Amino acid sequence: MKNQKISTLSKVLLLLTTALFIGSLFVPMWRIELEAPQYPEGLVLQLHANKIAGDVDIINGLNHYIGMATLHTENFFEFKVLPFVFGIFALVALLMVFIAKRSGVLALFIAFIVFVVVAAIDFYRWNYEYGHNLDPNAAIKVPGMAYQPPLIGYKELLNFGAYSIPDLGGWMLTIAGMLLFFITLKEYKFNKN
Amino acid sequence: MKTNFLKATLVVVMIAGLFESCKPKNSSNAVSADAAQKAYVAPGKYDEFYNFVSGGFSGQMSVYGLPSGRMLKVIPVFSVDPESGWGFSEETKPMLNTSRGFVPWDDSHHTELSQTNGEIDGRWCFINGNNTPRVARIDLKRFKTAEIIELPNSAGNHSSPFITENTEYVVAGTRFGVPEDYKNGDLPINTYKENFKAHISFIKVEKETGHMDIAFQLRLPGVNFDLSHAGKGKSHGWFFFTCYNTEQANTLLEVNASQKDKDFIMAVNWKKAEEYIKAGKGRKEKARYASNRWNDETHTATSTIKEDVLVLDVNELKDICYMMPCPKSPHGCDVDPTGEYIVGSGKLAALIPVFSFDKMTKAIAKKDFEGDYQGIPVLKYNSVLYGEVQKPGLGPLHTEFDGKGNAITSFFVSSELVKWNIKDLKVLDRVPTYYSVGHLCIPGGDTKKPSPKYVIAYNKITKDRFLPTGPELTQSAQIYDISGDKMQLILDFPTIGEPHYAQAAPADLIRNNGQLKIYNINDNKHPRVAKGEKETKVVREGNNVHVYMTMIRSHFSPDNIEGIKVGDNVYFHVTNLEQDWDVPHGFSIRRAPTAELLVMPGETATLFWKATEVGMVPFYCTDFCSALHQEMQGYIRVSPAGSNVPISYSLGTNLPASSK
């Protein structure tokens, strides 16, 4: 039983993980940068845990040419759920400092991976939805053209170049995941006795 | 006989050739090879300086980049501008209101950037209206005229709008002596000496808002006040004005006002004037002048007519003004960066007198007067003179300073710029101008802290410098690099109007001053704004119809309007819903006898239009706004006066025949 308790270092790292989960609530997680000849200064969509920010109004204004639906925070249930999800992750990570069971950390890590996969699928689904479900009366119609932004990376959409990349919050979550992975690895692999 | 004739012919030809070779080289030789490189600003790169140039008889202010000479903007100020709707939209009409009603034009001569501690602060630019005496303040966050104040008891507002080192005051001195506004002007003109007066206005500038109000006017003998500059540093608290026609001629001034060997630079102790006002020595007198202010939240100007002005009579209050004799009808009046030296430019003189502020204050303390001019003490020339620049050129007009101990003076008659040292009064360098330079400008060249990279000459004659355009040629300016010891011509550039005085400031100072890109629609407090298409409507109030319309790429809402009748006064209140940089929309109605509207993102503007005949009236967007700009249009149906077609309006519904 005793050897299942995690080390002090792991506890400190768990505290750090907690802080990262909480911190990611206050900064944007993901960003889609758009560049076009008419927008040398660039446009950006920033996805926070609880809202869409950035040049939303300008992008919504432009979307009507291709018949893409306008973006509104209230149309996405995710922005209501995500703050709780991160809050729960933070809470559980904090509890683990006191419970200090390595199996608990493993469960947390697996839960996080599952969350990432589900989030990615969900993000892709929305991208697909917005990129394909176009108003048939749109002014600009290019046969066979869809405007689905990339899940991650770069893609050209007519005169716009779109970069989809993690923002500060995304990197914080990435580090949180890596810390959980490191703690799990350390506790199972190198703490065998 | 024959050989003698041939010899004589040969001699004549040789002499002619000799004279020809003695002729000065033409101007192309004056441009050295690296000039193009120095004036070149690559595509997409920014200029180093903004240049704010008076638009002369256009009444506007133009903005150029230096050293490229590229025009960036013409800001409508005193003249109507159909392109932007300035003076045509209901909101801007009050800006051009005066005590005598709407005045659509003026002649603007001098620009002056606001200062803090004697340095350009990048907040406002002031400009004078010469013909209908006015001063305007342009807001440099918006590059838009924010305020215009009219000046009573004045005519030919020439010595204006020069400012004190913390923008406490903007001054406005009259060029014409005239009877006071509320005295009977129905007088024989040759009673000038008894009945004509000159007034100088001190306009107080409110520190935060920039709002202008006339603090007081000085009543002076009827002479022509020409130019001025404030003291700075040690001479802060004083203002200096040149004047001519101290002969008080009322006809053929070019002869009769050039009789005296010396006219004056008048030194005004405005701190003393303030003391007199505190002591209750000023007199409130009847006057009538307009104060027009732009409100950025309502996007509307209001015009207020003021009914009195505080006057200080210099004849009664002796120690405000002192006269310094200055040769030959002085024009420019310029104070060096230290505030010690005052340079007067007698436009018919062949020397430049430099006066010393220290010597002046000592002479005043010792009452070292040679007499008085209509009650104003006249100081002795030699008691206030620091020295004279000998043989600088012919016809000095204006002087700017490089902050390195040198001055550059423009010479109209000899058509050149001359650089000289202030301390030893020695001429250092001279370059020709093409042709007959008037004003000149060094960035910050009349402040405590010049940025001496270039000097720009604003010429009065252009002749052969550009491709000819018939009898009326372009106006022109020239840029000289003054970073080295020698001034070097690097560029000619055309300007609008006739450029008079100009100001220039480092580009970063202006473009980082908090400049706006759009107007926030949430802050729009226009009483008839429509903040979204849902708020658009058409409302009939008797014969007046108010259309609350919006514009966004690329449609108007509404774009089909019916129920307008002949005789209706229609007000189109058009709001640009865009919140994106560089997306203005235009609004124009077929055969409108006024102008278009150019509406910035987040702004509301109103065009008045009278329905005069039955028919179909199209309207469209004039500013290419998107790929579907050409689709941005609509129709107004005008029915006969007694028609029962109801008011209706729509967007996006191709209705079947809507009227019965």
Contacts between the chains, C-beta under 8 A, distances in Angstrom:
chain1	res1	chain2	res2	distance
A	41	B	581	7.7
A	57	B	579	5.5
A	57	B	580	8.0
A	58	B	579	6.8
A	58	B	580	4.7
A	61	B	552	6.8
A	61	B	553	6.4
A	61	B	578	7.2
A	61	B	580	6.8
A	65	B	626	7.5
A	65	B	627	7.2
A	65	B	628	7.4
A	139	B	627	7.8
A	139	B	628	5.7
A	140	B	627	7.6
